[in-house]
Amino acid sequence: MTAPTAPARTLVEIHDGTTWVPVVAYEELTPGRGVPVLLGTEQIALYRDTAGRLYALDHRDPFSGAYVMARGLLGSRAGVPVVASPMYKQAFDLRTGECLDEEGGPEGTSARLRVWPVRTGPGPGPGPA
């Protein structure tokens, strides 16, 4: 009798400006939550929404300066998918990184989060059984 095989894993990849970099197995992401990802020296907040869509934004909150955006609350505002900062609760469009509550950040800085291209691709093989 043969042992059952584990299903193949799907990798989540983020584009670093040069190439696609695998960062985590899609199956390890909890729907409706974010996780912090270190891509070289860049800290990125990676989200999987409850519909299974992926978003990747800068992890640094432009208002507090803290690296906390992966801990933000996912939701929607007028049909726009958003993440609310866990610090001061500003909402950011997950598709564009735009802050929906304030036009500018502290001392005239940008209130927009960088959006990172994200996709899924086939993983290297079965995950843990």
Contact map, one row per residue, 1 for C-alpha under 8 A:
111000000000000000000000000000000000000000000000000000000000000000000000000000000000000000000000000000000000000000000000000000000
111100000000000000000000000000000000000000000000000000000000000000000000000000000000000000000000000000000000000000000000000000000
111110000000000000000000000000000000000000000000000000000000000000000000000000000000000000000000000000000000000000000000000000000
011111000000000000000000000000000000000000000000000000000000000000000000000000000000000000000000000000000000000000000000000000000
001111100000000000000000000000000000000000000000000000000000000000000000000000000000000000000000000000000000000000000000000001001
000111110000000000000000000000000000000000000000000000000000000000000000000000000000000000000000000000000000000000000000000001111
000011111000000000000000000000000000000000000000000000000000000000000000000000000000000000000000000000000000000000000000000001100
000001111100000000000000000000000000000000000000000000000000000000000000000000000000000000000000000000000000000000000000011111100
000000111110000000000000111000000000000000000000000000000000000000000000000000000000000000000000000000000000000000000000011111100
000000011111000000000000111000000000000000000000000000000000000000000000000000000000000000000000000000000000000000000001111000000
000000001111100000000111110000000000000000000000000000000000000000000000000000000000000000000000000000000000000000000001111000000
000000000111110000000111110000000000000000000000000000000000000000000000000000000000000000000000000000000000000000000111100000000
000000000011111000011111000000000000000000000000000000000000000000000000000000000000000000000000000000000000000000000111100000000
000000000001111100011110000000000000000000000000000000010000000000000000000000000000000000000000000000000000000000011110000000000
000000000000111111111000000000000000000000000000000000000000000000000000000000000000000000000000000000000000000000011100000000000
000000000000011111111000000000000000001000000000000000000000000000000000000000000000000000000000000000000000000000010000000000000
000000000000001111100000000000000000000000000000000000000000000000000000000000000000000000000000000000000000000000000000000000000
000000000000001111110000000000000000000000000000000000000000000000000000000000000000000000000000000000000000000000000000000000000
000000000000001111111000000000000000000000000000000000000000000000000000000000000000000000000000000000000000000000000000000000000
000000000000111101111100000000000000000000000000000000000000000000000000000000000000000000000000000000000000000000000000000000000
000000000000111100111110000000000000000000000000000000000000000000000000000000000000000000000000000000000000000000000000000000000
000000000011110000011111000000000000000000000000000000000000000000000000000000000000000000000000000000000000000000000000000000000
000000000011110000001111100000000000101000000000000000000000000000000000000000000000000000000000000000000000000000000000000000000
000000000011100000000111110110000000000000000000000000000000000000000000000000000000000000000000000000000000000000000000000000000
000000001111000000000011111110000000000000000000000000000000000000000000000000000000000000000000000000000000000000000000001000000
000000001111000000000001111110000000000000000000000000000000000000000000000000000000000000000000000000000000000000000001000000000
000000001100000000000000111111000000000000000000000000000000000000000000000000000000000000000000000000000000000000000000000000000
000000000000000000000001111111000000000000000000000000000000000000000000000000000000000000000000000000000000000000000000000000000
000000000000000000000001111111101110000000000011000000000000000000000000000000000000000000000000000000000000000000000000000000000
000000000000000000000000001111111100000000000001000000000000000000000000000000000000000000000000000000000000000000000000000000000
000000000000000000000000000011111000000000000011111100000000000000000000000000000000000000000000000000000000000000000000000000000
000000000000000000000000000001111100000000000011110000000000000000000000010000000000000000000000000000000000000000000000000000000
000000000000000000000000000011111110000000000011100000000000000000000110110000000000000000000000000000000000000000000000000000000
000000000000000000000000000011011111000000001111000000000000000000000111000000000000000000000000000000000000000000000000000000000
000000000000000000000000000010001111100000001110000000000000000000000110000000000000000000000000000000000000000000000000000000000
000000000000000000000000000000000111110000111100000000000010000000000100000000000000000000000000000000000000000000000000000000000
000000000000000000000010000000000011111000111100000000000000000000000000000000000000000000000000000000000000000000000000000000000
000000000000000000000000000000000001111111110000000000000000000000000000000000000000000000000000000000000000000000000000000000000
000000000000000100000010000000000000111111110000000000000000000000000000000000000000000000000000000000000000000000000000000000000
000000000000000000000000000000000000011111000000000000000000000000000000000000000000000000000000000000000000000000000000000000000
000000000000000000000000000000000000011111100000000000000000000000000000000000000000000000000000000000000000000000000000000000000
000000000000000000000000000000000000011111110000000000000000000000000000000000000000000000000000000000000000000000000000000000000
000000000000000000000000000000000001111011111000000000000111000000100000000000000000000000000000000000000000000000000000000000000
000000000000000000000000000000000001111001111100000000011111000000000100000000000000000000000000000000000000000000000000000000000
000000000000000000000000000000000111100000111110000000011110000000001100000000000000000000000000000000000000000000000000000000000
000000000000000000000000000000000111100000011111000001111000000000000100000000000000000000000000000000000000000000000000000000000
000000000000000000000000000010111110000000001111100001110000000000000100000000000000000000000000000000000000000000000000000000000
000000000000000000000000000011111100000000000111111111100000000000000000000000000000000000000000000000000000000000000000000000000
000000000000000000000000000000111000000000000011111111000000000000000000010000000000000000000000000000000000000000000000000000000
000000000000000000000000000000110000000000000001111110000000000000000000000000000000000000000000000000000000000000000000000000000
000000000000000000000000000000100000000000000001111110000000000000000000000000000000000000000000000000000000000000000000000000000
000000000000000000000000000000100000000000000001111111000000000000000000000000000000000000000000000000000000000000000000000000000
000000000000000000000000000000000000000000000001111111100000000000000000000000000000000000000000000000000000000000000000000000000
000000000000000000000000000000000000000000000111100111110000000000000000000000000000000000000000000000000000000000000110000000000
000000000000000000000000000000000000000000000111000011111000000000000000000000000000000000000110000000000000000000111100000000000
000000000000010000000000000000000000000000011110000001111100000000000000000000000000000000000100000000000000000000111100000000000
000000000000000000000000000000000000000000011100000000111110000000000000000000000000000000000100100000000000000011110000000000000
000000000000000000000000000000000000000000111000000000011111100000001000000000000000000000000000000000000000000011110000000000000
000000000000000000000000000000000001000000111000000000001111100000111100000000000000000000000000000000000000000000000000000000000
000000000000000000000000000000000000000000110000000000000111110011111000000000000000000000000000000000000000000010000000000000000
000000000000000000000000000000000000000000000000000000000111111111111000000000000000101000000000000000000000000010000000000000000
000000000000000000000000000000000000000000000000000000000001111111000000000000000000000000000000000000001100111110000000000000000
000000000000000000000000000000000000000000000000000000000000111110000000000000000000000100000000000000001100001000000000000000000
000000000000000000000000000000000000000000000000000000000000111111000000000000000000001100000000000000000000000000000000000000000
000000000000000000000000000000000000000000000000000000000001111111100000000000000000000000000000000000000000000000000000000000000
000000000000000000000000000000000000000000000000000000000001110111110000000000000000000000000000000000000000000000000000000000000
000000000000000000000000000000000000000000100000000000000011100011111000000000000000000000000000000000000000000000000000000000000
000000000000000000000000000000000000000000000000000000000011100001111111000000000000111000000000000000000000000000000000000000000
000000000000000000000000000000000000000000001000000000000111100000111111000000000010110000000000000000000000000000000000000000000
000000000000000000000000000000001111000000011110000000000010000000011111000000000000000000000000000000000000000000000000000000000
000000000000000000000000000000001110000000000000000000000000000000011111100000000000110000000000000000000000000000000000000000000
000000000000000000000000000000000100000000000000000000000000000000011111110000000011110000000000000000000000000000000000000000000
000000000000000000000000000000001000000000000000000000000000000000000011111000000011110000000000000000000000000000000000000000000
000000000000000000000000000000011000000000000000100000000000000000000001111100001111000000000000000000000000000000000000000000000
000000000000000000000000000000000000000000000000000000000000000000000000111110001111000000000000000000000000000000000000000000000
000000000000000000000000000000000000000000000000000000000000000000000000011111111110000000000000000000000000000000000000000000000
000000000000000000000000000000000000000000000000000000000000000000000000001111111100000000000000000000000000000000000000000000000
000000000000000000000000000000000000000000000000000000000000000000000000000111110000000000000000000000000000000000000000000000000
000000000000000000000000000000000000000000000000000000000000000000000000000111111000000000000000000000000000000000000000000000000
000000000000000000000000000000000000000000000000000000000000000000000000000111111100000000001100000000000000000000000000000000000
000000000000000000000000000000000000000000000000000000000000000000000000011110111110000000001110000000000000000000000000000000000
000000000000000000000000000000000000000000000000000000000000000000000000011110011111000000111100000000000000000000000000000000000
000000000000000000000000000000000000000000000000000000000000000000001001111100001111100000111100000000000000000000000000000000000
000000000000000000000000000000000000000000000000000000000000000000000001111000000111110011110000000000000000000000000000000000000
000000000000000000000000000000000000000000000000000000000000100000011011100000000011111111110000000000000000000000000000000000000
000000000000000000000000000000000000000000000000000000000000000000011011100000000001111110000000000000000000000000000000000000000
000000000000000000000000000000000000000000000000000000000000100100010000000000000000111110000000000000000000000000000000000000000
000000000000000000000000000000000000000000000000000000000000001100000000000000000000111111000000000000000000000000000000000000000
000000000000000000000000000000000000000000000000000000000000000000000000000000000001111111100000000000000000000000000000000000000
000000000000000000000000000000000000000000000000000000000000000000000000000000000001100111110000001111000000000000000000000000000
000000000000000000000000000000000000000000000000000000000000000000000000000000000111100011111000001110000000000000000000000000000
000000000000000000000000000000000000000000000000000000000000000000000000000000000111100001111100111100000000000110000000000000000
000000000000000000000000000000000000000000000000000000000000000000000000000000011110000000111111111100000000000000000000000000000
000000000000000000000000000000000000000000000000000000111000000000000000000000011110000000011111110000000000000000100000000000000
000000000000000000000000000000000000000000000000000000100000000000000000000000001000000000001111100000000000000000100000000000000
000000000000000000000000000000000000000000000000000000000000000000000000000000000000000000001111110000000000000011100000000000000
000000000000000000000000000000000000000000000000000000001000000000000000000000000000000000011111111000000000000111100000000000000
000000000000000000000000000000000000000000000000000000000000000000000000000000000000000000011101111100000000001110000000000000000
000000000000000000000000000000000000000000000000000000000000000000000000000000000000000001111000111111100000001110000000000000000
000000000000000000000000000000000000000000000000000000000000000000000000000000000000000001111000011111100000000000000000000000000
000000000000000000000000000000000000000000000000000000000000000000000000000000000000000001100000001111100000000000000000000000000
000000000000000000000000000000000000000000000000000000000000000000000000000000000000000001000000001111111000001000000000000000000
000000000000000000000000000000000000000000000000000000000000000000000000000000000000000000000000001111111000011000000000000000000
000000000000000000000000000000000000000000000000000000000000000000000000000000000000000000000000000001111101111000000000000000000
000000000000000000000000000000000000000000000000000000000000011000000000000000000000000000000000000001111111111000000000000000000
000000000000000000000000000000000000000000000000000000000000011000000000000000000000000000000000000000011111100000000000000000000
000000000000000000000000000000000000000000000000000000000000000000000000000000000000000000000000000000001111100000000000000000000
000000000000000000000000000000000000000000000000000000000000000000000000000000000000000000000000000000011111110000000000000000000
000000000000000000000000000000000000000000000000000000000000010000000000000000000000000000000000000000011111111000000000000000000
000000000000000000000000000000000000000000000000000000000000010000000000000000000000000000000000000000111001111100000000000000000
000000000000000000000000000000000000000000000000000000000000011000000000000000000000000000000000011001111000111110000000000000000
000000000000000000000000000000000000000000000000000000000000010000000000000000000000000000010000111000000000011111000000000000000
000000000000000000000000000000000000000000000000000000001101110000000000000000000000000000010001111000000000001111100000000000000
000000000000000000000000000000000000000000000000000000001100000000000000000000000000000000000001100000000000000111110000000000000
000000000000000000000000000000000000000000000000000000111100000000000000000000000000000000000111100000000000000011111000000000000
000000000000011100000000000000000000000000000000000000111100000000000000000000000000000000000000000000000000000001111100000000000
000000000000011000000000000000000000000000000000000000110000000000000000000000000000000000000000000000000000000000111110000000000
000000000001111000000000000000000000000000000000000001110000000000000000000000000000000000000000000000000000000000011111000000000
000000000001110000000000000000000000000000000000000001000000000000000000000000000000000000000000000000000000000000001111100000000
000000000111100000000000010000000000000000000000000000000000000000000000000000000000000000000000000000000000000000000111110000000
000000000111100000000000000000000000000000000000000000000000000000000000000000000000000000000000000000000000000000000011111000000
000000011110000000000000000000000000000000000000000000000000000000000000000000000000000000000000000000000000000000000001111100000
000000011110000000000000100000000000000000000000000000000000000000000000000000000000000000000000000000000000000000000000111111000
000000011000000000000000000000000000000000000000000000000000000000000000000000000000000000000000000000000000000000000000011111000
000000011000000000000000000000000000000000000000000000000000000000000000000000000000000000000000000000000000000000000000001111100
000011111000000000000000000000000000000000000000000000000000000000000000000000000000000000000000000000000000000000000000001111111
000001111000000000000000000000000000000000000000000000000000000000000000000000000000000000000000000000000000000000000000000011111
000001000000000000000000000000000000000000000000000000000000000000000000000000000000000000000000000000000000000000000000000001111
000011000000000000000000000000000000000000000000000000000000000000000000000000000000000000000000000000000000000000000000000001111
